[in-house]
């Protein structure tokens, strides 16, 4: 792909860039000679990561849940580079526990980052991309959890389901406008990230702790590295794929069973981990 990526030498913006999937996306973009704008709420971690990279990098500490902050991020990218070719709305957070015990603040943070973070990215970047009228691409990060709901992870499941709907709607709207802007829905399976580093609030039910322990082990033993994952993501973007599902083995059989259950009117089943 090094010689034929369609946005090679362009500009990429990546939110949630200071850790996990965002780091792999940044390194891959830089390997394609892209100029990269890194955004994350964790300013210290963001700047430390930027210093490890080789290439043209701009680090912009950003709270994606704040519309003004994302607008400032977009303006900074345009002021610095004159445009954006590839936008990764990637920032995400996790909250676990029983639905009724998860604090309102953690519910609000989940929606603020996982849903409104992407919406804010769309609102600030899409009008500029449309005005530019040049080919561009937007990737919104959901999860296989955006297709397969899980108990004890309701804020994550709910928000990631919302991202699927939001992204399909955006794709349709770009088609209506016949805009040169591609759209992709990214649904990661297990990736070695810190998504489960801080999933608890004031209350930690034993069932939630058990689930998180299982998922942490799954990530460690079965997960792709962020760099392995990014390689598959960029391949899908280059092919113009809407459904970026780099680990179909984590989704296909379970999603098929879920759809069959819905069509047959069967009650939901507990996921088998």
C-alpha positions as CSV (number, residue, x, y, z in Angstrom):
1,X,0.0,0.0,0.0
2,X,3.0,2.3,0.5
3,X,2.9,3.4,-3.1
4,X,-0.8,3.4,-3.9
5,X,-2.7,4.7,-0.9
6,X,-5.1,7.3,-2.3
7,X,-4.6,9.8,0.5
8,X,-0.8,9.4,0.6
9,X,1.0,12.7,1.3
10,X,-2.3,14.2,2.6
11,X,-3.5,15.3,6.0
12,X,-5.0,13.0,8.7
13,X,-6.8,14.1,11.9
14,X,-7.1,11.4,14.6
15,X,-9.0,11.9,17.9
16,X,-8.3,9.6,20.8
17,X,-4.7,9.6,19.5
18,X,-2.7,9.4,22.7
19,X,-3.3,5.7,23.3
20,X,-4.5,2.4,21.9
21,X,-6.0,2.3,18.3
22,X,-5.2,6.0,17.8
23,X,-1.5,5.4,18.2
24,X,-1.5,2.7,15.5
25,X,-3.5,4.9,13.1
26,X,-1.0,7.7,13.6
27,X,2.0,5.6,13.0
28,X,0.4,4.1,9.8
29,X,-0.6,7.5,8.5
30,X,3.0,8.8,9.0
31,X,4.4,5.8,7.2
32,X,2.4,7.0,4.2
33,X,4.0,10.4,4.4
34,X,0.8,12.0,5.7
35,X,0.9,15.0,7.9
36,X,-1.0,14.1,11.1
37,X,-3.0,16.1,13.6
38,X,-3.3,14.3,16.9
39,X,-6.1,15.1,19.3
40,X,-6.8,13.8,22.8
41,X,-8.1,15.1,26.1
42,X,-5.0,13.8,27.9
43,X,-2.6,16.6,27.0
44,X,0.5,15.2,28.7
45,X,0.1,11.7,27.2
46,X,-0.6,13.3,23.8
47,X,2.5,15.4,23.8
48,X,4.6,12.5,25.0
49,X,3.3,10.2,22.3
50,X,3.9,12.9,19.6
51,X,7.6,13.1,20.6
52,X,8.0,9.4,19.8
53,X,6.9,9.9,16.2
54,X,8.9,10.6,13.1
55,X,7.2,12.9,10.6
56,X,5.1,16.0,10.5
57,X,2.9,15.9,13.6
58,X,0.7,18.5,15.2
59,X,-0.6,17.7,18.7
60,X,-3.8,19.5,19.7
61,X,-5.2,18.7,23.2
62,X,-8.9,18.4,22.6
63,X,-12.0,17.4,24.6
64,X,-14.2,16.0,21.8
65,X,-17.3,16.3,23.9
66,X,-16.9,20.1,23.7
67,X,-18.2,21.4,20.4
68,X,-16.1,24.6,20.7
69,X,-12.9,22.5,21.2
70,X,-13.6,20.4,18.2
71,X,-14.3,23.5,16.1
72,X,-11.0,24.8,17.2
73,X,-9.3,21.6,16.3
74,X,-10.7,21.7,12.8
75,X,-9.8,25.4,12.4
76,X,-6.2,24.6,13.6
77,X,-5.9,21.8,11.0
78,X,-7.1,24.1,8.2
79,X,-5.0,27.0,9.3
80,X,-1.9,24.8,9.5
81,X,-2.3,22.5,6.5
82,X,-5.1,24.1,4.3
83,X,-7.4,21.0,4.5
84,X,-8.0,17.5,5.8
85,X,-8.1,14.4,3.7
86,X,-8.8,11.7,6.3
87,X,-10.6,12.2,9.6
88,X,-10.7,9.5,12.3
89,X,-13.4,10.2,14.9
90,X,-11.8,7.6,17.2
91,X,-12.0,8.8,20.8
92,X,-14.0,6.5,23.1
93,X,-14.6,5.6,26.7
94,X,-15.9,2.6,28.7
95,X,-18.2,2.3,31.7
96,X,-19.3,-0.9,33.3
97,X,-21.8,-2.0,35.9
98,X,-25.5,-2.4,36.4
99,X,-27.5,0.1,34.4
100,X,-29.1,1.6,37.4
101,X,-25.9,1.8,39.5
102,X,-23.7,3.6,36.9
103,X,-23.5,7.2,37.9
104,X,-25.3,9.8,35.7
105,X,-21.9,11.5,35.2
106,X,-20.5,8.3,33.7
107,X,-23.5,7.9,31.4
108,X,-23.1,11.5,30.3
109,X,-19.4,11.1,29.7
110,X,-20.1,7.9,27.6
111,X,-22.5,9.8,25.4
112,X,-20.4,13.0,25.4
113,X,-17.3,11.2,24.0
114,X,-18.6,8.2,22.1
115,X,-21.6,9.8,20.4
116,X,-21.3,13.6,20.6
117,X,-17.6,13.4,20.1
118,X,-18.3,12.0,16.6
119,X,-21.2,14.3,16.0
120,X,-19.0,17.3,16.9
121,X,-16.3,16.0,14.5
122,X,-19.0,15.7,11.7
123,X,-20.3,19.2,12.4
124,X,-16.9,20.9,12.4
125,X,-15.1,19.0,9.6
126,X,-17.8,18.0,7.0
127,X,-18.8,21.6,6.1
128,X,-15.1,22.4,5.5
129,X,-14.7,19.2,3.4
130,X,-17.8,20.0,1.4
131,X,-16.5,23.5,0.7
132,X,-13.1,22.2,-0.4
133,X,-14.8,19.8,-2.9
134,X,-11.9,17.5,-3.0
135,X,-11.8,13.7,-2.2
136,X,-11.8,13.0,1.6
137,X,-12.7,10.2,3.9
138,X,-14.3,10.0,7.4
139,X,-13.9,7.0,9.7
140,X,-16.2,6.8,12.8
141,X,-15.1,4.2,15.4
142,X,-17.9,2.0,16.8
143,X,-17.2,-1.5,17.9
144,X,-18.4,-5.1,17.5
145,X,-20.2,-4.0,20.6
146,X,-22.2,-1.7,18.3
147,X,-23.8,-4.8,16.9
148,X,-23.7,-7.2,19.9
149,X,-25.0,-5.7,23.1
150,X,-23.6,-6.8,26.4
151,X,-24.9,-6.8,29.9
152,X,-22.8,-4.8,32.4
153,X,-21.6,-2.6,29.5
154,X,-24.8,-0.7,28.7
155,X,-23.3,2.8,28.2
156,X,-20.8,1.3,25.8
157,X,-23.3,-0.8,23.9
158,X,-25.8,1.9,23.7
159,X,-23.4,4.6,22.4
160,X,-21.7,2.3,20.0
161,X,-25.1,1.2,18.5
162,X,-25.8,4.9,18.1
163,X,-22.5,5.4,16.2
164,X,-23.6,2.7,13.7
165,X,-26.8,4.6,12.9
166,X,-25.1,8.0,12.8
167,X,-22.5,6.8,10.4
168,X,-24.9,5.0,8.1
169,X,-27.0,8.2,8.0
170,X,-23.9,10.3,7.2
171,X,-23.0,7.9,4.4
172,X,-26.4,8.3,2.9
173,X,-26.3,12.1,3.1
174,X,-23.0,12.2,1.3
175,X,-24.6,10.1,-1.4
176,X,-27.6,12.5,-1.6
177,X,-25.1,15.4,-2.1
178,X,-22.9,13.3,-4.5
179,X,-20.0,14.6,-2.4
180,X,-16.5,13.3,-2.9
181,X,-16.4,12.3,0.8
182,X,-16.2,8.6,1.7
183,X,-17.5,7.4,5.0
184,X,-16.6,4.2,6.9
185,X,-17.9,2.6,10.1
186,X,-15.0,1.1,12.0
187,X,-15.9,-1.9,14.3
188,X,-12.9,-3.1,16.2
189,X,-12.8,-6.6,17.8
190,X,-10.1,-7.3,20.5
191,X,-7.3,-4.8,20.2
192,X,-4.5,-4.4,22.8
193,X,-5.6,-1.0,24.2
194,X,-6.3,0.5,27.6
195,X,-10.1,0.7,27.0
196,X,-10.7,-1.3,30.2
197,X,-8.1,0.5,32.4
198,X,-10.7,2.6,34.2
199,X,-14.2,1.2,33.5
200,X,-15.6,1.5,37.0
201,X,-17.3,4.3,39.0
202,X,-18.0,4.4,42.7
203,X,-19.7,1.0,42.6
204,X,-17.9,-2.1,41.3
205,X,-20.4,-5.1,41.2
206,X,-18.5,-8.4,41.3
207,X,-20.2,-9.4,38.0
208,X,-18.7,-6.3,36.4
209,X,-15.3,-7.0,37.8
210,X,-15.5,-10.6,36.5
211,X,-16.5,-9.4,33.0
212,X,-13.7,-6.8,32.8
213,X,-11.2,-9.4,34.0
214,X,-12.3,-11.8,31.2
215,X,-12.2,-9.0,28.6
216,X,-8.8,-7.8,29.7
217,X,-7.5,-11.3,29.3
218,X,-9.1,-11.6,25.9
219,X,-7.4,-8.4,24.7
220,X,-4.0,-9.6,26.0
221,X,-4.2,-13.1,24.5
222,X,-6.3,-12.6,21.4
223,X,-6.1,-8.9,20.6
224,X,-4.3,-7.4,17.6
225,X,-1.6,-4.8,18.4
226,X,-2.7,-1.2,17.4
227,X,-0.2,-1.4,14.5
228,X,-1.5,-4.7,13.2
229,X,-5.0,-3.3,13.5
230,X,-4.2,0.0,11.7
231,X,-2.7,-1.9,8.7
232,X,-6.1,-3.6,8.1
233,X,-8.0,-0.4,8.6
234,X,-6.0,1.5,6.0
235,X,-6.4,-1.4,3.6
236,X,-10.2,-1.1,3.9
237,X,-10.1,2.6,3.5
238,X,-8.1,2.3,0.3
239,X,-10.7,-0.1,-1.0
240,X,-13.5,2.3,-0.2
241,X,-15.2,0.0,2.2
242,X,-18.0,1.3,4.4
243,X,-17.9,-1.6,6.9
244,X,-14.4,-1.7,8.3
245,X,-14.5,-4.9,10.3
246,X,-10.8,-5.9,10.6
247,X,-11.6,-8.9,12.7
248,X,-14.7,-10.6,11.2
249,X,-14.1,-13.7,13.1
250,X,-15.1,-11.8,16.3
251,X,-18.4,-10.7,14.8
252,X,-19.8,-12.7,11.9
253,X,-21.1,-15.8,13.6
254,X,-22.5,-14.0,16.6
255,X,-24.1,-11.3,14.5
256,X,-25.7,-13.9,12.2
257,X,-27.2,-15.7,15.3
258,X,-28.4,-12.4,16.7
259,X,-30.2,-11.5,13.4
260,X,-31.7,-15.0,13.2
261,X,-33.0,-14.7,16.8
262,X,-34.6,-11.3,16.0
263,X,-36.2,-12.6,12.8
264,X,-37.5,-15.6,14.6
265,X,-38.8,-13.6,17.6
266,X,-36.5,-15.4,20.0
267,X,-35.5,-13.7,23.3
268,X,-32.0,-12.3,23.5
269,X,-29.3,-14.7,24.8
270,X,-26.5,-14.0,27.2
271,X,-23.2,-13.6,25.2
272,X,-20.8,-16.5,25.7
273,X,-17.3,-15.2,26.6
